[in-house]
Amino acid sequence: MRRALVRTFVAAAALVLTAPLLGFAPVSAGAQDASPRLASQRQIALATPGDFTGYGFDQCLAPTQAAMNTWWRKSPFSAVGIYISGDSRACRSQPNLSPTWVATQVARGWRLLPIALGPQASCQPRFPRYADDFSISPKPAGGYAKAAQQGAAEADKNAADAAAYGIGPGSTIWYDLEGFDLGDTHCRESALVFVSHWVTRIKQHGYVAGFYSSASSGIKMLDDARTQRPGQFALPDRIWIARWDGQANTSTTYIGEDGWRPGGRMKQYRGGHDETWGGVTINIDSNFIDLGAGSVPRPEGRCPGTRLGFWKYPALSPGTTKATRVKVLQCLLTEQGTYAGPLDGAYDAETIAAARAWQAARKFTPTDTFAKRHWTALLAAGARTTIKRGSVDESVYRLQRALNAAGAGRFRASGVFDAKTEAAVKTYQSRLRIPVSGVATAQTWNKLQQGR
């Protein structure tokens, strides 16, 4: 990573509680960006990064609020890496970053990846970067006592800087150790001792310990310690693997599949490059995240006892015997306020009248046949909330069923925006000739709710 942040000594501002403590829905596409909500410190901890499987990006400077708003609506990313601490950062000045910036992104739905880039390995040729910067001491005296002292001191600094941004205990802080010569014994061992003492101290401050490095150096160093010298070093709770192989997963050939699983890995799979979403270009690294329990679906609680999800929603005509689908129709029309009868699966006069009333209200030509386009629009009905890979908002269920009805997907409505959902959204967007992002944008919802 070539990232940076200036340390701030401003105390974290009091943050407004605007949603339930155990999660909150992202701001809808129609919300006003000019009056952002603020997340509480509790919510910030839960979203830093919490239980999540999906895409993230990191960039040297924290982007402007306008850029973040646009990328939330248009890009596939749901997590953002921000450099909050460390004297070795390339971008010491961070004009956009503040406690309000942090609280605003979390309220919007972003997951945070706070990064610290302090002392680097003694054999890393690009460091120290500044005259007032320093590297990890390679002196072996006292079991690399100087490196141990540096690790603990850096953790104190990183924890204080995180708190100054409103990123409190319970959050994950990632220490960035750039790639180095793993074959240099004193360089490697001093770095390992430094990281071990950093991990111990950062956890004493109440943070989750994360560690970023090259797969072939820092990550392999830790995995070798885990497998060959178990119990001798304090290891991080989570690892962030830098391996630019273009594969959006958390694997690398440099270490086995057993370490830090399940839920302890993310991978930077593509290095610095420009991406443009919604007309806004940012130079980023791309990451795939699979942390904690992953993205966990929320209970839906609609139409108890009635199955709503199917791979197909065939047309219903008078005399139909498709009772399971008729029950779905009756339930959804009840929610829409046009049906008040029993959920009995009978496509009778009362159900047909309710269907015609809904069709008219949605500017369809009323007909006794409830066709594919009607199913697509009805299943998609609701808020046009921006959702993307990793989302677990209630609208994910609606999206998944609408995509099945539209013929773009064939999968179970799980309530988690997973790889299958992303692929189906791309298929749908491609067919409709709208921007293909894999994100359920306002435009995508508009097409679905039109029955397209």
Beta strands, then each sheet from edge to edge (+ up, - down):
strand 1: 52-58
strand 2: 79-85
strand 3: 111-116
strand 4: 172-177
strand 5: 208-214
strand 6: 238-242
strand 7: 264-277
strand 8: 280-291
sheet 1: 1+ 2+ 3+ 4+ 5+ 6+ 7+ 8- 1+
end
